[in-house]
């Protein structure tokens, strides 16, 4: 069987490695960026405990160095200006960590090395311009005139909300995410924060390095506010962040250059007899709870298992049903949190009470943490 994987990011490479681990040959990865370009990506990603297990299965864990992945031992969830909070702790689940924070570039680099060790063929740079499908297979047309023939094509190349042209299955949240790396005067190592404000969630993810403890910031606000935050100098930005977040980690003392991107939900997990989409190509989620990449990695693991059974057409036909529960629960959870918590009015007091109740009821808190670590199994 020949399998062409369009997109050699973490999801595409995990699919290739899982296929190779199961004895499948004829795997080809295609990506528009070189490994060096992708490895230079400074963005931070949250990897769940379940994703850490998947990476371990293909010899892509640990990452490049002890500082490449910072363990999350606790997750503190709160509502700005309202009663209620919840604290999730690894000790309740008997795991080493609830998750990890890593540089996207480090994840790409370690997976790329694993692909080389596994002998997986990679075409970089190679941009797919179109796919022609017949009853017998597919032909990928590259923008430089080359073609690649395969039995099945997997679209694993995604992007941020708004990058795709089809909006029939989309919801615009009216928010933008401002991301940066920030430092605080009293950091709490290994504790992540998810704080809901009237505009959207504000997440601080612990990220240790040779120069100390820092946080990867994902601050979801209205687009106009995002533009204003980008225009501030560092001192004014840090003051605004401190006002929104509070003093749980002291005062904010430094910030990296900031970028912003629009937020929305896209769920268009389309498939034909010989093509299928996974990861961000199938669903683009709000970053609340950091579930997007983890959901995509689970897509890859399930698709690899089905394709390894031998018949590509049957595997693709079964894939949608196999992923329906996990995708539905994860999309529903993040969508609800993004929309309901970002608001004002009497409902917000009830939401604060629900956080307090969640903290008091151990089984409910453990169930939510289990979904965040493993998805729906």
Secondary structure, DSSP 8 states (H G I E B T S, - for coil): --EEEE--SHHHHHHHHHHHHTT---EEEEESS-HHHHHT---EEEEEHHHHHHHHHTT--S-SSGGGEEEE-EEEEEETTSS-EEEEEGGGTT-S-SEEEEEHHHHHHHHHHHHHHTT-EEEES--EEEEEE-SS-EEEEETTS-EEEESEEEE----STTSSS--TTEEEEEEEEEEEEEEETT--TTEEEEEE-SSSEEEEEEEEETTEEEEEEEEEE-HHHHHHHHHS-HHHHHHHHHHHH-STT--EEEE---EEEEEEEEE---B-SSEEE-GGGTEE--SGGG-HHHHHHHHHHHHHHHHTTS-HHHHHHHHHHHHHHHHHHHHHHHHHHHHHSS--SHHHHHHHHHHHHHHH-HHHHHHHHHHHHH---
